[in-house]
């Protein structure tokens, strides 16, 4: 569910920034993140805009479909759509001996592809099953954790099966902020 939500985020970012370059988007405790190389620095006001786009994608109940492609064809695909970080990832898989790689595609009710990403999965059946989510903050992250590589923008989010779980988690975060030693010390 959380990994599927990271794909929905990436799809929303590409709608807002069609020239965005995709990094990676794994799950983390209580949520997910996704790294992007964007044409401008994100501002806090961007997060509600992206959330609105994500909610629209969720309402469309786009189906997730897994498929595999040969490594060479995958590299050509990512080169064609100008996704250099994905080209690098697939090239590394090829060096590791992989012959094929897996993708997940979100498709609308007509079977039209909306978003495709290199991914092992698994995913929920469709975007309508990602649950309740909130984008929480952004941060910088070097590509592959190497300070000699490009600095990407990481968008963090939390995701829970139900709104109640999300609300409780956000309330807990607010309570923790009130007890922050940096704030209390002042």
JOMODA-V522144 format. One record per pair of residues at least 4 apart in sequence whose C-alpha atoms are under 6 Angstrom apart, sorted by the first residue. I is the first residue (numbers start at 1). J is the second residue. D is the distance in Angstrom with one decimal. If there is no record, write none. Layout:
I	J	D
I	J	D
This chain:
1	124	5.8
1	130	4.9
2	27	6.0
2	31	5.7
2	159	5.9
3	27	5.4
4	123	5.4
5	130	5.7
6	25	5.8
8	54	5.9
11	115	6.0
12	50	6.0
12	53	5.5
12	54	5.7
13	17	5.8
14	18	4.7
20	37	5.8
20	38	4.9
21	36	5.7
21	37	4.9
21	83	5.5
22	36	5.0
23	35	4.9
23	36	5.5
23	85	5.8
24	34	5.6
24	35	5.6
25	33	5.4
25	34	3.9
26	32	5.8
27	31	5.8
27	32	4.1
28	32	5.0
30	158	5.6
31	157	5.6
31	158	3.9
31	159	5.0
32	156	6.0
32	157	5.5
33	155	5.4
33	156	4.3
34	154	5.6
34	155	5.6
35	152	6.0
35	153	5.5
35	154	4.3
36	152	5.4
36	153	5.2
37	152	5.0
58	127	4.8
58	128	4.7
59	128	6.0
61	126	5.3
61	127	4.8
61	128	4.5
62	106	5.5
62	107	5.0
62	108	4.6
62	126	5.2
62	127	5.2
63	106	5.3
63	107	5.2
63	126	4.1
64	105	5.5
64	106	4.6
64	125	5.8
64	126	5.4
65	104	5.4
65	105	5.2
66	103	5.6
66	104	4.5
67	102	5.7
67	103	5.4
68	101	5.5
68	102	4.3
69	100	5.4
69	101	5.7
70	99	5.8
70	100	4.2
71	99	5.6
71	100	5.0
75	87	5.3
78	82	6.0
78	83	5.2
78	87	5.7
93	98	5.5
94	98	4.9
102	119	5.7
102	120	5.8
103	117	5.5
103	118	4.5
103	119	5.0
104	116	5.7
104	117	5.6
105	115	5.5
105	116	4.3
106	113	6.0
106	114	5.6
106	115	5.3
107	111	5.1
107	112	5.1
107	113	4.4
107	114	5.4
108	112	5.4
131	160	5.7
131	161	4.5
131	162	5.8
132	159	5.6
132	160	5.3
132	162	5.5
132	163	5.1
133	158	5.5
133	159	4.2
134	157	5.5
134	158	5.5
135	156	5.9
135	157	4.0
136	156	5.7
136	157	5.1
137	156	5.4
138	154	5.4
138	155	4.5
138	156	6.0
139	153	5.9
139	154	5.1
140	152	5.7
140	153	4.8
140	154	5.8
141	151	5.6
141	152	5.2
142	146	5.6
142	147	5.7
142	150	5.7
142	151	4.3
142	152	5.8
143	149	5.6
143	150	5.7
160	165	5.8
160	166	5.5
181	185	5.6
